[in-house]
Amino acid sequence: MKLCMIGTGYVGLVSGVCFADLGNDVICVDKNIDKINNLSNGKIPIYEPGLSELVIKNFKNKKLKFSTNLKKSVKESDIIFICVGTPTKKDGSSADLSQIFNVSKEISSSINKFKIIVTKSTVPVTTGDQIEKIFLKKNNRKNFAIISNPEFLREGEAIRDFIYPDRIVVGSNDKRSSRILKNLYSPLISKGASYLHTSRRAAELIKYASNSFLATKITFINEMANLCEKIGVNIEDISIGMGLDKRIGSRFLRAGPAYGGSCFPKDTKAITSTADKFKTNLSVVKSVIKSNENRSTLLLNRVYEILNKKIKNKTITFLGVTFKANTDDMRDSSSLKMIPALSKKGAKIKYFDPTGYKKEFSKIKNVFNSLSIKDSLQGSDLVIIHTEWNDFKSINFKSLYKGKKFIIYDMRNIYSPKKIKEQGFRYYSIG
Ligand SMILES: NC(=O)c1ccc[n+]([C@@H]2O[C@H](COP(=O)([O-])OP(=O)(O)OC[C@H]3O[C@@H](n4cnc5c(N)ncnc54)[C@H](O)[C@@H]3O)[C@@H](O)[C@H]2O)c1
């Protein structure tokens, strides 16, 4: 099939290249000229394991193209996937849908034959209805169908998640388009993915309900960790003990820093705002948001305690600054709150992240990017393991310190407290 992905970010690029690899002809469109030029020259704008090889392979065999020309790309395609961003509005209240509506207007004026318009971006329930109204201003109802097909891939495991998804959700009120979409996904369905057909509104809501539930699970275990710290119980035992119950499951049940990333923070806010609009109080999700927002302050207070409230002139190392491993995505990472707060109190911050330098810290005083784990640890008073990259899972700290020993605060509970303490380090973990 001829597909067009509008928005070549994490979702548009990954799903575009995977569709191309399944034999479709795909054009990935973006308004960012540099991004499109770089992609056409084999330079991948994001860090995602396996992505680069797949893009280069499919670009070379001409199944994947890149373009900044939205109108032409739409005209040449049968199915148009909207994959632009839906960030939180500047006032923090709800989802900013301006990118969605802008591209909808552009697409709607480029319809030359029947097109299926699929919203892959995460959009609040009833957005599909609004997109349909935009299309109806310029087009006959017979010439298009608006479908919701939310994306569930996780950064860091995006390609695997796309090819082997737990489920594919298609929300459509149009039978013909549903059949075409099911056919498009048939190679994944035949490998075992569940296919769920729902109304368009239900599909939109499934995505928000799923993300809110996962955010709730993380927040729940983080709060349990707070209790564990007070009563001398190991949170890892609680996670394992709970996770073995099949009704609960062990995933998203590991205590750590506040959840971050491009999805959970914005999607939890967006769903409460939608519910408020429909006069329904999602009190559980509201509590989750509040608890998560407080978490970085709580962990910062723990850092202050560990350093006996003497932060000025201390050197603090961050191992990992992204919100999770295997991605370069800094959106809503808890390091964005913690590092500026520690810098403000007079600490010198050194950070090492496998995905390199982060422009987000360029204007923060006394924050330095280290080029290796070893370099980041030199002269450090406190080492914070912030992200669970494999690179940090078996560091021989003993061989890497010179002079004074640093304290270790393991925010991912990667190390065995006993073994690290035996090496003579003061070691703190979560829960
Ligand atoms: N990142 C994830 O892990 C993930 C997972 C599932 C769902 N989602 C959802 O998918 C959507 C996209 O997320 P993302 O992380 O890929 O975003 P992103 O910011 O990485 O990419 C969005 C892209 O859209 C482009 N764009 C914006 N307006 C455009 C226009 N008018 N014409 C052409 N291109 C335009 C931007 O330049 C950008 O490259 C969001 O709604 C998000 O919630 C994201």
The ligand as an SDF file (V2000), in Angstrom:
LIG
                    3D

 44 48  0  0  0  0  0  0  0  0999 V2000
    7.2380    9.0040   21.7120 N   0  0  0  0  0  0  0  0  0  0  0  0
    6.5700    7.9210   22.0700 C   0  0  0  0  0  0  0  0  0  0  0  0
    7.1210    6.9990   22.6850 O   0  0  0  0  0  0  0  0  0  0  0  0
    5.1070    7.7690   21.7230 C   0  0  0  0  0  0  0  0  0  0  0  0
    4.4920    6.5310   21.8740 C   0  0  0  0  0  0  0  0  0  0  0  0
    3.1420    6.4050   21.5380 C   0  0  0  0  0  0  0  0  0  0  0  0
    2.4260    7.5130   21.1070 C   0  0  0  0  0  0  0  0  0  0  0  0
    3.0380    8.7200   21.0040 N   0  0  0  0  0  0  0  0  0  0  0  0
    2.2580    9.8520   20.5190 C   0  0  0  0  0  0  0  0  0  0  0  0
    2.5760   10.0830   19.1450 O   0  0  0  0  0  0  0  0  0  0  0  0
    2.5820   11.4880   18.8430 C   0  0  0  0  0  0  0  0  0  0  0  0
    3.9250   11.8890   18.2890 C   0  0  0  0  0  0  0  0  0  0  0  0
    4.8930   11.6990   19.2950 O   0  0  0  0  0  0  0  0  0  0  0  0
    6.4660   11.7420   18.9610 P   0  0  0  0  0  0  0  0  0  0  0  0
    7.1700   11.4220   20.2160 O   0  0  0  0  0  0  0  0  0  0  0  0
    6.7340   10.9470   17.7490 O   0  0  0  0  0  0  0  0  0  0  0  0
    6.6260   13.3030   18.6130 O   0  0  0  0  0  0  0  0  0  0  0  0
    7.8940   14.0520   18.0310 P   0  0  0  0  0  0  0  0  0  0  0  0
    7.8790   15.3960   18.6210 O   0  0  0  0  0  0  0  0  0  0  0  0
    9.1090   13.1950   18.1510 O   0  0  0  0  0  0  0  0  0  0  0  0
    7.5730   14.1530   16.4570 O   0  0  0  0  0  0  0  0  0  0  0  0
    6.5680   14.9350   15.9260 C   0  0  0  0  0  0  0  0  0  0  0  0
    7.0530   15.4290   14.5480 C   0  0  0  0  0  0  0  0  0  0  0  0
    5.9620   16.0980   13.8870 O   0  0  0  0  0  0  0  0  0  0  0  0
    6.5300   17.1330   13.1070 C   0  0  0  0  0  0  0  0  0  0  0  0
    5.4840   18.0950   12.7220 N   0  0  0  0  0  0  0  0  0  0  0  0
    4.8010   18.9530   13.5020 C   0  0  0  0  0  0  0  0  0  0  0  0
    3.9500   19.6990   12.7600 N   0  0  0  0  0  0  0  0  0  0  0  0
    4.1060   19.2840   11.4730 C   0  0  0  0  0  0  0  0  0  0  0  0
    3.5300   19.6950   10.2400 C   0  0  0  0  0  0  0  0  0  0  0  0
    2.6210   20.6660   10.1730 N   0  0  0  0  0  0  0  0  0  0  0  0
    3.9200   19.0680    9.1170 N   0  0  0  0  0  0  0  0  0  0  0  0
    4.8560   18.0920    9.1580 C   0  0  0  0  0  0  0  0  0  0  0  0
    5.4440   17.6730   10.2920 N   0  0  0  0  0  0  0  0  0  0  0  0
    5.0820   18.2740   11.4320 C   0  0  0  0  0  0  0  0  0  0  0  0
    7.5960   17.7120   14.0000 C   0  0  0  0  0  0  0  0  0  0  0  0
    8.5350   18.4780   13.2740 O   0  0  0  0  0  0  0  0  0  0  0  0
    8.1880   16.4490   14.6190 C   0  0  0  0  0  0  0  0  0  0  0  0
    9.3040   15.9810   13.8770 O   0  0  0  0  0  0  0  0  0  0  0  0
    2.1910   12.1810   20.1530 C   0  0  0  0  0  0  0  0  0  0  0  0
    0.8070   12.3860   20.1710 O   0  0  0  0  0  0  0  0  0  0  0  0
    2.5780   11.1700   21.2150 C   0  0  0  0  0  0  0  0  0  0  0  0
    1.8110   11.2850   22.3910 O   0  0  0  0  0  0  0  0  0  0  0  0
    4.3710    8.8790   21.2930 C   0  0  0  0  0  0  0  0  0  0  0  0
  1  2  1  0
  2  3  2  0
  2  4  1  0
  4  5  1  0
  4 44  2  0
  5  6  2  0
  6  7  1  0
  7  8  2  0
  8  9  1  0
  8 44  1  0
  9 10  1  0
  9 42  1  0
 10 11  1  0
 11 12  1  0
 11 40  1  0
 12 13  1  0
 13 14  1  0
 14 15  2  0
 14 16  1  0
 14 17  1  0
 17 18  1  0
 18 19  2  0
 18 20  1  0
 18 21  1  0
 21 22  1  0
 22 23  1  0
 23 24  1  0
 23 38  1  0
 24 25  1  0
 25 26  1  0
 25 36  1  0
 26 27  1  0
 26 35  1  0
 27 28  2  0
 28 29  1  0
 29 30  1  0
 29 35  2  0
 30 31  1  0
 30 32  2  0
 32 33  1  0
 33 34  2  0
 34 35  1  0
 36 37  1  0
 36 38  1  0
 38 39  1  0
 40 41  1  0
 40 42  1  0
 42 43  1  0
M  CHG  2   8   1  16  -1
M  END
$$$$
